[in-house]
Amino acid sequence: MEYREISDDYSVSGQIQPDDIAAIKEAGFKSVICNRPDDEQPGQPSAKSIGSVVEAAGLAFRYIPVISGQITAENVEDQAEALDELEGPVFAYCRSGARCTNLYGLIQQSKG
């Protein structure tokens, strides 16, 4: 599993699998955010299935689905709120990591 560090407290990746959670915890992450809507692609694990493994591993989980190419102001607000509330470092994922990265950029702009 590969991920990109966006800041000291925020990293992103493409779709993860339930068996990636141990490595995410081992890497030191305290929270996971799913930005990928369920059923975007056949066979992808549901946010609920990932979330239950994340929480069983003692990490926090947040589901903030973002439709590809259609980030809304509400998505940005929800992500900003999650980053304020969740213990870091935070690991966020979607299909490729792009939505998670774009959300972070928009949050930083709004703090401007």
SETORTOR-555596 format. One record per residue (C-alpha): x, y, z. Coordinates in pm, whole numbers, plus 50000, padded with zeros to 5 digits. Each point is the difference from the previous one (the first is absolute). Layout:
N
XYZ/...
This chain:
112
500005000050000/501415033749897/499015033750136/501055036249952/500795023150290/498275033449941/500965015150337/501504987750326/496494990450117/498254989949675/500704973149742/497894986549713/499724968549793/497844982249751/497504973350103/501094979250297/498954965250103/499074988150350/503344981650026/501875033249947/498835013450338/502734982650201/502675016949784/498225033750034/500014996550378/503604988049998/500985031149797/498745020950293/496685012949870/497325006350263/496995006849774/498674989749657/497675019949774/498194983949706/499215025449725/498794973949752/496264994149957/498894963850037/499294981149677/502095023249784/501594969249847/498914963550013/501824980450267/501385029150202/499744994850376/497255020450164/500855028550236/498204980450273/502194969149947/503195021150012/498695020750292/499284969650215/503574986949952/501435035050067/498035003250325/500844964350105/503675010049963/499425028850243/500075027949741/497355026449928/498014998549675/498005026049808/497994995249678/499785031549785/499004988349650/500975023549717/498764994749646/502935000449757/500355034049833/497235014950213/501545012050328/497465021850183/500465027050263/498314976050243/502634973249921/502765025150078/498305010450326/499434963850106/503634990949926/501315030950185/497824991550300/501244963949996/503635011549988/499355023150296/498334972450204/502004968949911/503314991350157/502825001949749/501754989949803/497024993649772/499944975349709/497425008849731/499104979249696/497805000649689/500434982849660/503395015749918/500685024550285/499165030449783/496755009550177/501694997750341/502855021949874/497665025549840/497885002250316/503115007350205/501085027249756/496575016450015/500034999250382/503395017250002/498745026549752/496935007150213/502225005850304/501975023849775/
